[in-house]
Amino acid sequence: MKINYFFLLLAMVAEIIGTIGGFGSSVFFVPLGNFYFDFYSVLGMTAIFHLSSNVSKIFLFKKGLDKKLLLYIGVPSVLFVIIGGFLSKIADSATLEIVLGVFLVVFSLLFLIKSEIVILPNKKNSIIGGTLSGFSAGLLGTGGAIRGLTMAAFNLEKSAFIATSAFIDFMIDFSRTFVYYGNGYIGKEELTYLPFLFAIGLVGTYLGKKILHYIPQEKFRKISLILILLIGLITIAKLTFDYWPVSSS
């Protein structure tokens, strides 16, 4: 099978931006991957890709881990990523991606416009964010933006933001890899890209951390929210262009 090196370059860019934003690369990797592979193959590749990139983030940012958020967001995330993974075989992914895109746009705009809003990192808010992000990760392949939106609202220090998000991501990806494999999403083609994606996860995380040193703390939350807003708009635009001709004919 011929390797698409331009796709790998885009994966590197996604990993760097995902590290800077603190919510992982899947919010970029999944939409990009859909241009080159079928939806279910992208789900399988995303889980494999993230295992390596999250190990890198855990190693590089481990001192900032927020253990309470790890528990309250991580546990419901793992439970619901398994549920979402099983439901992914029967769900209408296009409709769900549009819903996700609208959600990201509305809430990121809310926190950008109303910058004084800060959601406290309490148990209830953490569980809600973990549940939604885990379910979305299993169903759509990407839940990091929802978790990033939640954690950005918590106004965490950036090292705590990235370290905690990476730990939760690792738990999610480890769990859904088994579900996706059982669903038949991880085959020979996906495994061919494994060594390339593993290397990209390591290098992209390292480069992202280096760039992050030049971003002041007060700008970090805003950058994360702007990136999430762009992801939502791109998701809606892509699906509108893909499916509007079908619905209007």
N, C-alpha and C positions, 0 to 999 in steps of 0.2 A: 504494500500500500504506500502511495506517495504522501509524504509529510507536507502539510501546508505551512510553510515557514512564516508567511505574512500573518496567519492566524496566531502563531506562537508569539510574534512581535506584539500583536494586539493584546495577547494574554499578559505579556510583560507589563505593558502600559496599565492594564486593568489592575494588576497586582500592586504596582507602585502607587496608583491613585487610591486603591482600596486601603492600603497601609496608612497613607496620609489622612484619609477620611476617617479611619478607625473602624469601618464597618465591613471590611473584607472585600475581596475582588469579585464576588459572585454577582453583585448588582450590575457590574459591567460585563463580566465574563459570560453570563447566561444570554443576554441580548446579542452580544457579538457572536457567541457560539451558534446561535440559531441561524445566522447567515451562512454557516458552513456545514452544519450537521442537523439531523432531525432532533426534535425536542427531547426525546427520551435519551438519546446518546449524550446530549448536553448535560442532562441531569447526572448521568453516571460520571462523566468527565469532571464535572464541577465538584462532586464529592471527593474524587481522587485528588484533584488539584489542591483543594483546600486543606487536605490532611497535611501536606508538606508545608504550605504557606503558614498554616496556623502553628505548627511546631516551631517554625522560625520566629514568629511573633512572640510566642510564649518564652522562648529563650532570650530574645532581645529586650522584651519589655516586662519580664517577670516581676521586677521589684514594685511595679505599680498595681498589682492585682488587688481588686476589691472582693474579698471572700464572701461577704454577705450578698452582694449582687450576683456573684458566681452561683451561689446556692439558689437564690430566689428566681433568677432569670434562667439559669442553666437547667435545673431539673424539669420545669414545665416545657422548656425548649426541646429537650430530648424526648419527652413523652409525646409531644405533639408533632415532632418531625417524623416519628414512626407512623403515626396516624395519617399524616399528610402524604407520606411516601406510599402507603398502601392505596390511598384514594387517588393518587396521581394517574393510575391506569384508567380510571373511569371519568375523571373530571374534564370539563371543557377548559383547557389551559388558556385559550385566547380571552375568554370572558374574565377569568380570574386575574390575568395579567393586567387587563384594563382596570379592574377594580383596585389592584395593587397600585397601579400608576396614579390613579385619582387620589387614593389615600395618601401617597407620598407627597404629591403636589400640594394638597390642601393643608396637611399638617406641617410640612416644611415652611410653607408660606406663613402659616400662623405664627410659628416660632421666630421667623425672620422679621416679620412686621411687629409682633409683640415680643420684642427681645427681653422684656422684663419678666416674662413667664418662665418659671423654673419649677419643674415637677420634682418633688422630693423623692429621693431614692428609698421609698418605704416598701414594705413587703407586698402590699396590694398592687402598686404600680409596676413593680418588678415582675410579679407573676403574670400580669396582663401582657406586658411587653414580651416576656419570654414565651408565653403561649402563642401569641400572634406571629412572632418571628419564627418559632419552631415549625408551626403549621405551614406557614408560607414557604419555608425552606424545603420541607418535604414535598409540598404540592407543586411549587414552581421552580425549585432549584435555588431560589434566592430569598433569604429572610434577613440578611445582614442590614439592609436599609431600614427595615422596621425596628430592628434592635438598635441600630445607629441613631435613628430618630428618637427612640426612647431614651437612650443613654446620653444623647446630646441635650435632651431636655433636662436631664439630671445635672448637667453642667459639671461633669467630672473633670479632674485634672487629666491632661492628655495621655500620660503614661498609664494611668489607671483605666482610662477609657479603652485604649488599645489592648492592654494586657487582659483585661476582663473579657472583652469581646472575643479575643483570640481563643481563650480557654473555653468559652461557651461554644464558639464555632467548632472547635476540635471535637467536643462532646457530640455536637449535632452531626458533623460529618462522619465520625466514626460509626454512629448509630445508623444513619441513612445509607451508608455504603452497603451494609448487609441487606437492607430492604431493597435498594436498587438492584443489587446483584440477584436477589431472589426474583425481582420483577423482570430480569433479563435486559437491564439497561447498560450493563458493563460487559462488553464482549471483546473480541480480538482487536477491533479498530480502536476502541477506547484505551485498551492496555498498551497499544503501540505508542501512544502519546505520553504514557506515564513517565518515562525518564526525562522527557523534555519539560513537562509540566512540573515535575519535582524540582528540577534545577531552576525554573522560572520562579517558583514559589520561594526558594531560598534567596536568589539574587534580587528579585523584586522587592521582597520585604526589607532586605538590607539597604537598598537604594532609597526606599520609602522612608526608612528611619533616618537616614542621612539628611534627606530633604526636610524632614520634620523638625530638625534642630533649628532651622531658619524661620520657622513659623511661630510667632508670638502666641502665648496662651489665649489672649483675648480674641485673636483672629481664628483660632482653631475651631471653635464651635460654629462660627459663621460659615467657614469653608465647608465643614461637614454638612451643614444644612443646605448650602447652595448645591453641592454635589448630589445630594439626595433629591433636591428639586429637579435638577437636570435629568437624573435617572428616570423620575416619574414622567417628565415631559417626553423624553425619548421613547419610553415604553408605550405611551399613549399614541404618539405620532406613528411609530412603526406599525402597531397593530391596526391603526386607522387606515393607513395606506395599504396594508396587506389585505384587509377584509372589507373595506368600504365598497370596492368595485363589485364584490360578490353580493353584498346585501342590496346594492342599488340596481342590480340587473334584473 
